[in-house]
C-alpha cells in the first residue's frame, strides 16, 4: 500500500473557511484532504480551530483570503490604535508617509509599553502595511477644499519639507481608489 505524502502547503484563510463550510455540509476528512492537497491532520486541525479561524476571517482587513496564517500580532493594541489613527488621518486626506507611520508607532508603543525595545524598521512597516491592507498611491487632483486656518501656520515649513523630501506620494487604505490632494490656497 503506497503512502500519500503531501508537500507542505499553506492554505489561504478563505480556503480554511471553505473547508469549515464543507465539513458542516457533511464532507469527510479524507475527501477534503484530497481536494485541497493537504494531509488529513491539517483538515482535523482546521476543524479543531474552527472558532478562531472564523473569528480571524471576520476581522481580516483588506478582504478574505489575503492573510494566510493565524499568528497573533505582537503589540496588537499598538497596531490597532495605529491603524485607527491612520484611518482618521486619511479621512481628513492628510498625506501619510512610511516615516510618519513608523514615528507614530514608536510614540504609541512608548505609551502602551507592549514591546520593550521596539524598532519601527522598514521590515516592520512592510508587515504592518500587509496586515492592514495599506498601499502607496500618488496624490492626485484638486478635489478637496483648502482650510486656510489649519494650513497657514504650517504652510512654509510644509512646502519646504515637501521639496526637500520629494513627498508626492502617500500611503492609503485598500478601499481608497485614489489619493486626492488638497486644493491649493488661492493667491490674492
Backbone bond lengths (Angstrom), bond angles and torsions (degrees), N, CA, C in turn:
res aa  C-N    CA-C-N  psi(-1)  N-CA   C-N-CA  omega(-1)  CA-C   N-CA-C  phi
1 X - - - 1.441 - - 1.520 108.81 -
2 X 1.312 115.17 122.90 1.467 120.31 -177.76 1.518 109.77 -80.23
3 X 1.297 114.88 137.41 1.466 119.18 178.78 1.523 108.52 -92.93
4 X 1.307 115.29 139.29 1.451 120.30 179.44 1.521 108.58 -89.46
5 X 1.332 115.40 124.07 1.463 117.70 176.63 1.524 108.05 -109.89
6 X 1.285 114.77 142.17 1.459 120.13 -177.54 1.514 109.15 -114.62
7 X 1.315 114.90 133.70 1.447 120.45 173.47 1.529 105.76 -72.55
8 X 1.299 117.46 138.08 1.471 120.77 -178.14 1.520 109.26 -56.14
9 X 1.314 115.55 127.31 1.453 121.95 -176.64 1.526 109.27 -129.09
10 X 1.315 115.85 135.05 1.463 121.14 178.82 1.524 108.13 -99.08
11 X 1.309 115.75 111.08 1.460 120.52 -179.74 1.521 110.62 -78.73
12 X 1.319 115.97 143.09 1.457 120.68 173.06 1.518 108.29 -69.31
13 X 1.320 115.32 155.48 1.456 120.52 177.91 1.531 110.23 -58.86
14 X 1.337 116.52 -37.43 1.463 120.21 179.97 1.533 111.20 -63.74
15 X 1.352 117.38 -35.53 1.465 120.60 177.13 1.528 110.99 -67.91
16 X 1.328 116.10 -37.64 1.462 119.96 178.47 1.527 110.60 -64.28
17 X 1.326 116.44 -39.19 1.469 120.32 177.60 1.527 109.69 -66.00
18 X 1.340 117.74 -40.43 1.475 121.34 177.76 1.534 110.38 -61.33
19 X 1.331 116.29 -41.66 1.470 120.56 179.12 1.526 109.80 -61.86
20 X 1.332 116.86 -43.77 1.476 120.63 178.40 1.533 109.91 -60.38
21 X 1.327 116.80 -42.33 1.469 120.69 178.40 1.525 111.47 -63.60
22 X 1.326 116.31 -42.39 1.470 120.26 -179.15 1.529 111.28 -67.64
23 X 1.324 117.33 -35.98 1.471 121.04 176.10 1.529 109.21 -62.16
24 X 1.343 115.96 -42.27 1.465 120.71 179.57 1.525 111.58 -62.87
25 X 1.346 116.05 -28.49 1.465 120.63 178.85 1.532 112.72 -87.71
26 X 1.340 116.23 0.91 1.459 119.71 174.26 1.512 116.05 104.51
27 X 1.318 119.43 6.11 1.463 121.14 179.08 1.523 109.91 -67.15
28 X 1.324 115.94 144.11 1.457 121.28 -178.58 1.518 112.89 -87.59
29 X 1.320 115.77 159.42 1.460 122.30 -178.84 1.528 110.85 -60.70
30 X 1.313 117.88 -46.47 1.466 121.92 -178.74 1.521 110.52 -62.12
31 X 1.309 116.35 -45.52 1.471 121.90 179.90 1.533 110.85 -59.10
32 X 1.333 116.76 -45.80 1.464 121.18 -178.67 1.529 111.81 -69.21
33 X 1.335 116.46 -37.05 1.461 120.50 178.52 1.526 110.20 -60.90
34 X 1.321 116.93 -42.74 1.471 120.72 178.73 1.524 110.31 -68.13
35 X 1.306 117.13 -44.44 1.471 121.91 -176.99 1.534 111.85 -60.44
36 X 1.329 116.95 -42.30 1.470 120.65 -176.22 1.532 113.34 -97.43
37 X 1.335 117.14 -1.51 1.462 121.09 176.60 1.518 113.73 68.27
38 X 1.342 116.03 36.83 1.461 120.98 178.58 1.520 109.11 -128.21
39 X 1.305 115.87 172.97 1.467 119.52 179.98 1.532 110.96 -78.28
40 X 1.325 115.41 162.48 1.473 120.69 175.95 1.527 110.30 -62.55
41 X 1.343 116.08 -34.98 1.463 120.56 179.27 1.534 111.00 -61.37
42 X 1.329 115.93 -35.79 1.466 119.79 178.37 1.526 110.42 -65.57
43 X 1.326 116.48 -42.59 1.472 120.71 178.79 1.531 109.72 -63.84
44 X 1.328 116.64 -42.37 1.472 120.12 178.57 1.525 111.44 -63.43
45 X 1.339 116.58 -38.26 1.463 120.19 178.48 1.532 110.12 -65.81
46 X 1.320 117.31 -40.08 1.468 121.12 177.79 1.527 109.69 -62.43
47 X 1.332 116.75 -41.85 1.469 120.37 177.78 1.531 110.38 -61.80
48 X 1.341 115.87 -42.04 1.460 120.93 -177.89 1.541 111.41 -67.73
49 X 1.334 117.25 -33.76 1.468 121.91 -177.50 1.532 112.33 -98.37
50 X 1.317 115.76 20.60 1.467 122.17 -176.36 1.521 113.12 -48.20
51 X 1.313 117.97 -51.62 1.472 122.08 -175.89 1.518 111.07 -60.81
52 X 1.325 116.46 -46.44 1.465 120.20 -179.40 1.527 111.59 -65.45
53 X 1.330 117.01 -41.30 1.466 121.29 179.67 1.525 110.39 -62.84
54 X 1.311 117.20 -45.25 1.461 120.44 -179.88 1.529 111.07 -66.10
55 X 1.326 117.16 -37.18 1.464 120.34 177.56 1.525 110.14 -64.87
56 X 1.327 116.60 -44.68 1.468 120.84 179.48 1.524 110.75 -63.45
57 X 1.333 116.54 -38.59 1.469 119.06 -178.56 1.524 110.89 -66.50
58 X 1.312 117.37 -32.52 1.470 121.21 177.83 1.515 111.28 -73.27
59 X 1.332 117.20 -30.02 1.461 121.10 -176.66 1.519 113.46 -94.81
60 X 1.327 118.01 -0.76 1.451 120.26 -176.88 1.514 109.84 -70.44
61 X 1.333 115.78 123.63 1.458 121.75 177.89 1.522 107.34 -88.91
62 X 1.317 117.25 139.93 1.453 120.16 177.44 1.508 112.91 93.48
63 X 1.304 118.87 3.53 1.449 121.05 174.28 1.505 113.32 107.92
64 X 1.311 114.93 148.23 1.449 122.18 179.83 1.521 109.88 -64.81
65 X 1.304 116.95 135.95 1.444 121.07 175.62 1.516 113.92 98.10
66 X 1.317 119.00 -8.76 1.458 121.08 179.64 1.525 110.35 -74.28
67 X 1.318 116.00 -38.49 1.447 121.31 -177.01 1.516 108.95 -91.64
68 X 1.337 117.27 133.05 1.451 120.02 -173.34 1.520 114.46 -106.82
69 X 1.326 117.87 -17.08 1.453 118.96 -178.15 1.519 110.33 -120.24
70 X 1.310 114.89 168.05 1.460 120.38 179.41 1.521 111.10 -109.11
71 X 1.332 116.58 21.54 1.458 119.71 179.12 1.516 109.19 -66.16
72 X 1.309 116.38 139.78 1.454 120.44 176.02 1.523 109.11 -82.78
73 X 1.303 115.48 144.84 1.454 121.15 -178.86 1.521 110.48 -71.94
74 X 1.335 115.68 146.86 1.465 119.90 169.56 1.520 105.35 -79.05
75 X 1.283 117.34 142.10 1.466 123.82 179.90 1.532 111.75 56.89
76 X 1.331 117.58 55.56 1.464 119.25 -177.18 1.526 114.31 -62.46
77 X 1.350 117.64 -35.82 1.466 119.81 179.93 1.522 110.26 -63.81
78 X 1.348 116.29 -47.13 1.455 121.02 -179.17 1.528 110.13 -60.14
79 X 1.333 116.55 -45.16 1.464 119.62 -178.18 1.517 111.58 -66.29
80 X 1.319 117.33 -39.16 1.474 119.60 178.23 1.528 111.46 -66.61
81 X 1.334 117.24 -42.98 1.466 120.39 176.58 1.532 110.21 -62.64
82 X 1.330 115.84 -41.29 1.466 120.68 -179.75 1.525 110.62 -62.49
83 X 1.332 116.32 -43.84 1.465 119.43 -179.52 1.532 111.02 -66.70
84 X 1.331 117.34 -40.12 1.477 120.00 177.28 1.526 110.16 -63.16
85 X 1.331 117.05 -42.16 1.457 120.92 176.60 1.528 110.50 -60.50
86 X 1.338 115.71 -45.14 1.465 121.75 179.03 1.529 110.61 -56.84
87 X 1.337 117.56 -47.14 1.459 121.13 -179.37 1.528 111.74 -63.94
88 X 1.338 116.95 -38.82 1.472 119.76 177.82 1.522 110.77 -63.51
89 X 1.336 116.68 -40.93 1.462 119.96 178.52 1.526 111.16 -65.06
90 X 1.316 116.20 -39.87 1.476 120.10 -179.99 1.527 111.27 -70.00
91 X 1.337 117.86 -31.58 1.472 120.26 174.55 1.520 110.60 -60.64
92 X 1.333 116.25 -32.92 1.461 121.88 178.48 1.535 110.72 -87.27
93 X 1.346 116.89 0.57 1.466 124.34 -179.09 1.524 112.38 62.97
94 X 1.326 115.99 32.59 1.455 121.17 176.59 1.533 107.85 -79.40
95 X 1.341 117.95 126.00 1.469 119.38 177.82 1.523 109.94 -65.52
96 X 1.324 116.71 136.54 1.463 122.27 -178.07 1.528 108.64 -124.85
97 X 1.316 116.27 124.89 1.468 121.10 176.60 1.529 109.08 -100.42
98 X 1.317 115.62 169.52 1.457 120.42 176.66 1.520 111.65 -62.25
99 X 1.324 116.72 -37.82 1.468 120.72 179.49 1.525 110.95 -64.59
100 X 1.323 117.03 -38.13 1.463 120.39 178.32 1.523 110.09 -64.53
101 X 1.331 117.41 -43.29 1.473 121.67 178.82 1.523 109.95 -61.26
102 X 1.332 116.56 -44.87 1.467 120.25 -178.58 1.528 111.47 -64.61
103 X 1.325 117.57 -42.11 1.465 120.53 179.01 1.526 111.22 -64.94
104 X 1.343 116.56 -41.54 1.466 120.10 178.45 1.531 110.35 -63.75
105 X 1.332 116.81 -38.71 1.470 121.30 178.20 1.522 110.48 -62.10
106 X 1.333 117.49 -41.90 1.470 121.18 178.93 1.534 110.64 -62.69
107 X 1.344 115.95 -43.23 1.466 119.73 179.11 1.531 111.10 -62.96
108 X 1.333 116.24 -45.61 1.467 119.89 -179.55 1.523 111.00 -64.08
109 X 1.330 117.26 -42.17 1.460 119.82 -179.94 1.527 110.90 -65.43
110 X 1.343 116.62 -35.76 1.466 119.45 177.51 1.528 110.66 -62.85
111 X 1.344 117.17 -36.39 1.463 120.92 178.44 1.525 111.69 -73.47
112 X 1.337 116.01 -45.42 1.469 120.60 -174.08 1.526 113.22 -84.80
113 X 1.308 117.69 -23.84 1.470 123.71 178.50 1.534 112.48 54.83
114 X 1.341 116.23 46.08 1.475 119.78 178.59 1.528 112.36 -83.41
115 X 1.334 117.11 -34.43 1.465 121.43 179.04 1.523 107.03 -121.86
116 X 1.345 116.12 127.83 1.461 119.98 -173.41 1.526 113.45 -64.24
117 X 1.311 118.51 -52.64 1.471 122.24 -179.14 1.526 108.69 -116.39
118 X 1.302 116.08 71.11 1.468 121.81 -175.40 1.524 111.00 -78.52
119 X 1.328 115.23 128.90 1.461 121.64 174.68 1.526 106.58 -123.23
120 X 1.298 116.32 119.49 1.464 120.83 178.39 1.528 107.29 -85.42
121 X 1.318 115.53 79.83 1.465 121.29 -177.47 1.526 110.50 -80.82
122 X 1.321 116.08 172.97 1.461 120.05 176.19 1.528 110.64 -63.23
123 X 1.333 116.27 -36.80 1.470 120.41 177.28 1.518 111.49 -64.31
124 X 1.344 116.13 -42.73 1.464 120.24 176.89 1.531 109.70 -59.77
125 X 1.338 116.69 -45.06 1.467 120.87 179.85 1.523 110.82 -60.18
126 X 1.323 117.16 -43.04 1.467 120.94 -179.88 1.534 110.80 -61.44
127 X 1.318 116.90 -43.95 1.466 120.26 179.64 1.531 110.64 -66.89
128 X 1.332 117.57 -38.95 1.471 121.44 177.26 1.528 110.09 -61.75
129 X 1.328 116.98 -45.93 1.474 120.90 179.97 1.528 110.77 -62.45
130 X 1.315 117.07 -41.22 1.469 120.77 179.79 1.522 110.68 -65.48
131 X 1.334 117.11 -45.67 1.466 121.62 -178.60 1.522 111.57 -59.64
132 X 1.333 117.34 -40.17 1.463 120.78 -175.01 1.530 113.70 -102.84
133 X 1.314 117.90 7.12 1.457 120.48 176.35 1.520 113.35 65.61
134 X 1.314 116.90 42.03 1.462 121.86 179.97 1.519 108.45 -98.16
135 X 1.328 115.49 135.03 1.466 119.42 -178.63 1.517 110.26 -134.06
136 X 1.338 115.77 163.75 1.453 122.23 -177.46 1.522 109.68 -95.64
137 X 1.332 116.71 126.55 1.462 122.13 177.81 1.522 109.44 -126.33
138 X 1.329 115.53 150.87 1.461 120.02 172.94 1.522 108.27 -77.09
139 X 1.320 116.01 141.34 1.459 120.68 178.05 1.520 107.29 -73.34
140 X 1.330 116.19 133.73 1.456 118.82 -175.14 1.519 112.21 -131.26
141 X 1.329 114.78 150.23 1.449 122.49 167.96 1.512 116.62 66.15
142 X 1.328 113.12 -179.78 1.455 122.53 178.36 1.518 108.33 -126.51
143 X 1.323 117.27 52.94 1.452 121.41 -173.74 1.522 113.90 -78.59
144 X 1.315 117.50 -21.74 1.457 119.69 -171.77 1.515 111.65 -106.28
145 X 1.295 116.34 148.83 1.458 121.87 177.84 1.520 110.14 -77.58
146 X 1.315 114.39 146.67 1.461 119.39 176.68 1.528 109.51 -80.52
147 X 1.302 116.12 151.64 1.459 121.83 174.27 1.526 106.65 -120.90
148 X 1.345 117.09 86.28 1.469 121.02 -172.77 1.519 113.93 -55.34
149 X 1.325 117.88 -34.07 1.457 119.42 -178.46 1.532 111.83 -65.04
150 X 1.320 117.09 -24.19 1.464 120.19 177.57 1.526 111.98 -92.17
151 X 1.309 116.64 -28.88 1.458 120.91 -172.51 1.523 112.61 -87.36
152 X 1.312 117.16 -39.32 1.463 122.05 -171.14 1.528 114.83 -48.89
153 X 1.342 119.76 -49.87 1.470 119.04 -178.00 1.535 113.84 -60.99
154 X 1.338 116.32 -25.51 1.464 119.94 -176.28 1.523 113.45 -106.97
155 X 1.316 117.94 -4.27 1.458 122.27 -169.69 1.530 113.48 -56.20
156 X 1.327 118.07 -53.47 1.463 120.46 -176.83 1.516 111.54 -64.59
157 X 1.334 116.17 -45.12 1.465 119.83 -179.94 1.523 111.09 -64.16
158 X 1.325 116.18 -41.41 1.463 120.79 179.64 1.528 111.15 -63.53
159 X 1.316 117.15 -46.55 1.466 120.44 -179.11 1.532 110.73 -61.82
160 X 1.327 115.86 -39.86 1.466 120.41 178.24 1.534 110.51 -63.07
161 X 1.335 115.48 -45.22 1.469 120.56 179.85 1.523 111.20 -65.03
162 X 1.320 117.63 -42.01 1.468 121.38 178.78 1.519 110.30 -59.24
163 X 1.334 116.88 -43.99 1.469 120.30 179.12 1.524 111.58 -66.67
164 X 1.330 116.51 -44.63 1.465 120.72 -178.72 1.517 112.74 -63.04
165 X 1.332 116.34 -42.82 1.469 120.92 -174.82 1.521 113.49 -99.19
166 X 1.327 117.35 0.23 1.467 122.60 -178.66 1.529 110.97 50.33
167 X 1.340 115.62 55.65 1.466 122.00 -177.05 1.523 110.79 -87.39
168 X 1.310 117.26 85.87 1.466 121.73 177.83 1.509 111.70 -113.00
169 X 1.325 116.54 8.60 1.466 120.50 -178.18 1.513 109.27 -131.02
170 X 1.327 116.55 158.90 1.456 122.29 177.37 1.517 109.16 -142.85
171 X 1.309 116.63 152.10 1.454 119.50 171.55 1.508 107.90 -79.70
172 X 1.334 116.49 145.05 1.456 121.54 -177.68 1.518 109.15 -139.29
173 X 1.335 116.33 155.79 1.461 121.80 178.28 1.523 109.79 -72.75
174 X 1.315 117.37 159.28 1.454 123.87 -177.27 1.518 112.44 -55.07
175 X 1.336 117.39 -38.91 1.459 120.12 -174.88 1.522 113.34 -77.11
176 X 1.359 119.07 -9.87 1.461 121.48 178.33 1.521 109.03 -81.24
177 X 1.338 117.58 123.57 1.464 121.10 -178.73 1.518 111.96 -83.46
178 X 1.321 116.91 -26.96 1.453 121.56 177.40 1.515 108.31 -145.98
179 X 1.323 115.35 170.79 1.459 120.73 179.94 1.530 107.91 -119.99
180 X 1.346 116.68 87.21 1.457 118.34 -178.07 1.520 111.46 -65.78
181 X 1.322 114.23 142.79 1.463 120.15 177.81 1.508 109.80 -87.62
182 X 1.310 115.98 -171.27 1.454 120.97 176.74 1.510 108.29 -102.17
183 X 1.307 115.65 143.28 1.449 121.33 177.39 1.526 108.52 -69.89
184 X 1.348 116.87 128.14 1.455 117.30 -178.57 1.519 111.93 -64.71
185 X 1.315 115.46 150.37 1.464 120.88 179.40 1.529 107.86 -69.20
186 X 1.331 116.92 136.26 1.472 120.62 179.62 1.511 109.91 -71.10
187 X 1.338 114.75 132.96 1.461 120.52 178.38 1.504 109.43 -83.04
188 X 1.319 118.32 136.89 1.461 121.29 179.81 1.488 111.01 -105.41
